[in-house]
């Protein structure tokens, strides 16, 4: 994800997921608790490709609009909106 063009004065939101188990089906080979962003094109876990949203509400709307596909692609995990800066720092 290229964050160079993002306004650093704003809070950016991204859909994120945490691996519920070791070697999780959504990301084979991962450890339990591994953190991922959700790729907006493939709806799969990623560490470097996600579209940031300007508000938490917009991010939630995207998650809700894709909830069936996300449930299939990310079995057993909960997708939630997180602040991009906090996610990048490992705080969320």
Number of C-alpha atoms within 10 A of each C-alpha: 10 9 9 7 6 12 9 10 6 9 17 21 25 29 27 25 23 21 24 20 16 14 14 20 15 19 18 10 10 16 15 13 13 15 19 21 25 25 18 18 9 11 18 19 23 18 13 12 16 22 18 21 19 14 16 19 12 15 21 19 13 16 21 13 11 13 14 11 14 19 14 12 17 23 13 15 17 15 21 17 23 22 19 22 15 13 16 10 8 9 10 14
